[in-house]
């Protein structure tokens, strides 16, 4: 069995354990499973030669920032959560730079940006009553970064690039809705049951696109 398959399989297995740990409220199992899953997609990107190209280096930076964000979001403390949010915002910026360096379909970029911006505006309208203080600034900035990342990924796919760019970006965006709902609207393990698989599916698709 190839190392690529082993790492992808390890990520999938760890995510399954992570979702189970969320329902059982086992913090130790949650930490172990989450860091295993996140380390697997970083290692996968490295194994597929991310460090050997300009595009790959930006992707690798985004994966590393995501790993840091995953670590920080293990905490329920507000300041640590904000730091995790900042790490993921930076990850989206790094992903966007990686995608914008590839051939783009400009029509797809405009359409995707318009659709994603509209969706982002609806998301902010939904979250706004539950956001207090600096969270209003932080979440707004995060949504802007997410819109740019997703639109650029769709534009790359539209130009004949790997389908996993668009699919991964949309899965990532959907997983962020689960994170926002859990943090600001209706906390509960049910959010993790669909949000976590989408998030890790997105990261795996991004990593495998490097192969």
C-alpha positions as a Python dict, from the first residue, in 0.01 Angstrom:
ca = {
    (1, 'X'): (0, 0, 0),
    (2, 'X'): (140, 341, -98),
    (3, 'X'): (228, 608, 159),
    (4, 'X'): (-30, 839, -1),
    (5, 'X'): (-308, 589, 59),
    (6, 'X'): (-184, 522, 412),
    (7, 'X'): (-180, 892, 505),
    (8, 'X'): (-520, 959, 348),
    (9, 'X'): (-660, 652, 524),
    (10, 'X'): (-509, 760, 855),
    (11, 'X'): (-675, 1101, 816),
    (12, 'X'): (-1015, 946, 742),
    (13, 'X'): (-987, 702, 1035),
    (14, 'X'): (-880, 980, 1272),
    (15, 'X'): (-1174, 1196, 1164),
    (16, 'X'): (-1414, 912, 1241),
    (17, 'X'): (-1257, 881, 1587),
    (18, 'X'): (-1276, 1258, 1629),
    (19, 'X'): (-1648, 1273, 1558),
    (20, 'X'): (-1705, 988, 1804),
    (21, 'X'): (-1492, 1169, 2066),
    (22, 'X'): (-1704, 1484, 2018),
    (23, 'X'): (-2022, 1292, 2097),
    (24, 'X'): (-1861, 1117, 2394),
    (25, 'X'): (-1707, 1447, 2513),
    (26, 'X'): (-1369, 1282, 2557),
    (27, 'X'): (-1115, 1565, 2549),
    (28, 'X'): (-805, 1344, 2541),
    (29, 'X'): (-941, 1137, 2249),
    (30, 'X'): (-1052, 1458, 2077),
    (31, 'X'): (-702, 1610, 2097),
    (32, 'X'): (-529, 1294, 1977),
    (33, 'X'): (-769, 1229, 1690),
    (34, 'X'): (-776, 1589, 1568),
    (35, 'X'): (-401, 1639, 1567),
    (36, 'X'): (-353, 1301, 1400),
    (37, 'X'): (-599, 1391, 1123),
    (38, 'X'): (-447, 1736, 1072),
    (39, 'X'): (-89, 1609, 1078),
    (40, 'X'): (-187, 1354, 813),
    (41, 'X'): (-294, 1612, 556),
    (42, 'X'): (20, 1823, 620),
    (43, 'X'): (239, 1514, 579),
    (44, 'X'): (47, 1417, 265),
    (45, 'X'): (112, 1757, 106),
    (46, 'X'): (481, 1730, 191),
    (47, 'X'): (499, 1375, 52),
    (48, 'X'): (341, 1492, -275),
    (49, 'X'): (615, 1750, -325),
    (50, 'X'): (449, 2068, -202),
    (51, 'X'): (785, 2220, -110),
    (52, 'X'): (916, 2180, -464),
    (53, 'X'): (711, 2454, -633),
    (54, 'X'): (598, 2811, -569),
    (55, 'X'): (233, 2703, -577),
    (56, 'X'): (304, 2408, -351),
    (57, 'X'): (489, 2620, -96),
    (58, 'X'): (187, 2847, -54),
    (59, 'X'): (-33, 2540, -19),
    (60, 'X'): (204, 2393, 238),
    (61, 'X'): (197, 2719, 435),
    (62, 'X'): (-183, 2709, 427),
    (63, 'X'): (-185, 2352, 556),
    (64, 'X'): (56, 2443, 836),
    (65, 'X'): (-159, 2742, 936),
    (66, 'X'): (-464, 2517, 931),
    (67, 'X'): (-284, 2275, 1163),
    (68, 'X'): (-216, 2561, 1404),
    (69, 'X'): (-581, 2668, 1378),
    (70, 'X'): (-696, 2315, 1452),
    (71, 'X'): (-478, 2307, 1762),
    (72, 'X'): (-606, 2642, 1887),
    (73, 'X'): (-971, 2557, 1824),
    (74, 'X'): (-939, 2267, 2066),
    (75, 'X'): (-978, 2533, 2336),
    (76, 'X'): (-1312, 2689, 2429),
    (77, 'X'): (-1149, 3010, 2558),
    (78, 'X'): (-1249, 3318, 2363),
    (79, 'X'): (-897, 3456, 2311),
    (80, 'X'): (-765, 3121, 2197),
    (81, 'X'): (-1061, 3083, 1961),
    (82, 'X'): (-983, 3425, 1813),
    (83, 'X'): (-621, 3319, 1762),
    (84, 'X'): (-746, 3006, 1586),
    (85, 'X'): (-973, 3221, 1371),
    (86, 'X'): (-673, 3435, 1278),
    (87, 'X'): (-472, 3125, 1185),
    (88, 'X'): (-747, 3004, 954),
    (89, 'X'): (-791, 3350, 804),
    (90, 'X'): (-420, 3347, 721),
    (91, 'X'): (-459, 2994, 581),
    (92, 'X'): (-735, 3113, 348),
    (93, 'X'): (-513, 3400, 232),
    (94, 'X'): (-230, 3152, 161),
    (95, 'X'): (-466, 2920, -28),
    (96, 'X'): (-598, 3216, -230),
    (97, 'X'): (-244, 3325, -324),
    (98, 'X'): (-167, 2967, -430),
    (99, 'X'): (-479, 2953, -649),
    (100, 'X'): (-438, 3300, -796),
    (101, 'X'): (-95, 3200, -920),
    (102, 'X'): (-254, 2939, -1148),
    (103, 'X'): (-444, 2996, -1475),
    (104, 'X'): (-790, 3141, -1402),
    (105, 'X'): (-1117, 3158, -1591),
    (106, 'X'): (-1210, 3523, -1544),
    (107, 'X'): (-1581, 3468, -1610),
    (108, 'X'): (-1587, 3189, -1353),
    (109, 'X'): (-1400, 3414, -1110),
    (110, 'X'): (-1657, 3694, -1144),
    (111, 'X'): (-1956, 3461, -1112),
    (112, 'X'): (-1805, 3267, -822),
    (113, 'X'): (-1707, 3587, -643),
    (114, 'X'): (-2060, 3724, -680),
    (115, 'X'): (-2223, 3403, -558),
    (116, 'X'): (-1981, 3358, -269),
    (117, 'X'): (-2009, 3724, -168),
    (118, 'X'): (-2387, 3696, -162),
    (119, 'X'): (-2367, 3379, 42),
    (120, 'X'): (-2118, 3544, 275),
    (121, 'X'): (-2351, 3840, 324),
    (122, 'X'): (-2636, 3605, 417),
    (123, 'X'): (-2406, 3424, 658),
    (124, 'X'): (-2306, 3751, 825),
    (125, 'X'): (-2670, 3858, 851),
    (126, 'X'): (-2747, 3528, 1024),
    (127, 'X'): (-2453, 3552, 1263),
    (128, 'X'): (-2454, 3926, 1332),
    (129, 'X'): (-2701, 3929, 1626),
    (130, 'X'): (-2482, 3670, 1801),
    (131, 'X'): (-2149, 3845, 1742),
    (132, 'X'): (-2022, 4077, 2012),
    (133, 'X'): (-1738, 4326, 2021),
    (134, 'X'): (-1427, 4237, 1824),
    (135, 'X'): (-1590, 3921, 1691),
    (136, 'X'): (-1786, 4138, 1447),
    (137, 'X'): (-1462, 4262, 1294),
    (138, 'X'): (-1285, 3925, 1309),
    (139, 'X'): (-1566, 3720, 1158),
    (140, 'X'): (-1626, 3977, 884),
    (141, 'X'): (-1258, 3966, 787),
    (142, 'X'): (-1267, 3588, 795),
    (143, 'X'): (-1567, 3568, 565),
    (144, 'X'): (-1401, 3807, 317),
    (145, 'X'): (-1090, 3586, 308),
    (146, 'X'): (-1306, 3276, 266),
    (147, 'X'): (-1495, 3433, -26),
    (148, 'X'): (-1170, 3525, -205),
    (149, 'X'): (-1024, 3178, -149),
    (150, 'X'): (-1334, 2993, -271),
    (151, 'X'): (-1387, 3216, -574),
    (152, 'X'): (-1025, 3181, -683),
    (153, 'X'): (-1039, 2802, -643),
    (154, 'X'): (-1353, 2781, -858),
    (155, 'X'): (-1186, 3001, -1121),
    (156, 'X'): (-888, 2766, -1138),
    (157, 'X'): (-1115, 2467, -1190),
    (158, 'X'): (-1311, 2666, -1447),
    (159, 'X'): (-990, 2723, -1643),
    (160, 'X'): (-936, 2348, -1670),
    (161, 'X'): (-761, 2298, -1339),
    (162, 'X'): (-813, 2012, -1098),
    (163, 'X'): (-1179, 1966, -995),
    (164, 'X'): (-1062, 1921, -638),
    (165, 'X'): (-980, 2292, -608),
    (166, 'X'): (-1345, 2396, -646),
    (167, 'X'): (-1484, 2096, -457),
    (168, 'X'): (-1241, 2143, -171),
    (169, 'X'): (-1308, 2515, -144),
    (170, 'X'): (-1684, 2467, -131),
    (171, 'X'): (-1650, 2188, 126),
    (172, 'X'): (-1423, 2412, 333),
    (173, 'X'): (-1676, 2696, 318),
    (174, 'X'): (-1958, 2464, 425),
    (175, 'X'): (-1751, 2332, 715),
    (176, 'X'): (-1696, 2689, 834),
    (177, 'X'): (-2073, 2731, 860),
    (178, 'X'): (-2073, 2439, 1103),
    (179, 'X'): (-1795, 2602, 1308),
    (180, 'X'): (-1984, 2933, 1318),
    (181, 'X'): (-2310, 2766, 1413),
    (182, 'X'): (-2139, 2572, 1690),
    (183, 'X'): (-1959, 2875, 1830),
    (184, 'X'): (-2219, 3150, 1794),
    (185, 'X'): (-2566, 3004, 1738),
    (186, 'X'): (-2637, 2650, 1861),
    (187, 'X'): (-2344, 2462, 2017),
    (188, 'X'): (-2352, 2085, 1999),
    (189, 'X'): (-2179, 1773, 1872),
    (190, 'X'): (-2423, 1756, 1580),
    (191, 'X'): (-2237, 2048, 1420),
    (192, 'X'): (-1916, 1848, 1435),
    (193, 'X'): (-2080, 1540, 1283),
    (194, 'X'): (-2105, 1708, 942),
    (195, 'X'): (-1863, 1997, 975),
    (196, 'X'): (-1552, 1796, 1058),
    (197, 'X'): (-1584, 1543, 772),
    (198, 'X'): (-1636, 1830, 526),
    (199, 'X'): (-1334, 2017, 659),
    (200, 'X'): (-1100, 1720, 638),
    (201, 'X'): (-1239, 1618, 300),
    (202, 'X'): (-1151, 1969, 179),
    (203, 'X'): (-797, 1949, 313),
    (204, 'X'): (-746, 1604, 162),
    (205, 'X'): (-871, 1721, -176),
    (206, 'X'): (-638, 2020, -166),
    (207, 'X'): (-345, 1800, -64),
    (208, 'X'): (-416, 1532, -324),
    (209, 'X'): (-437, 1797, -596),
    (210, 'X'): (-61, 1832, -556),
    (211, 'X'): (-1, 1478, -678),
}
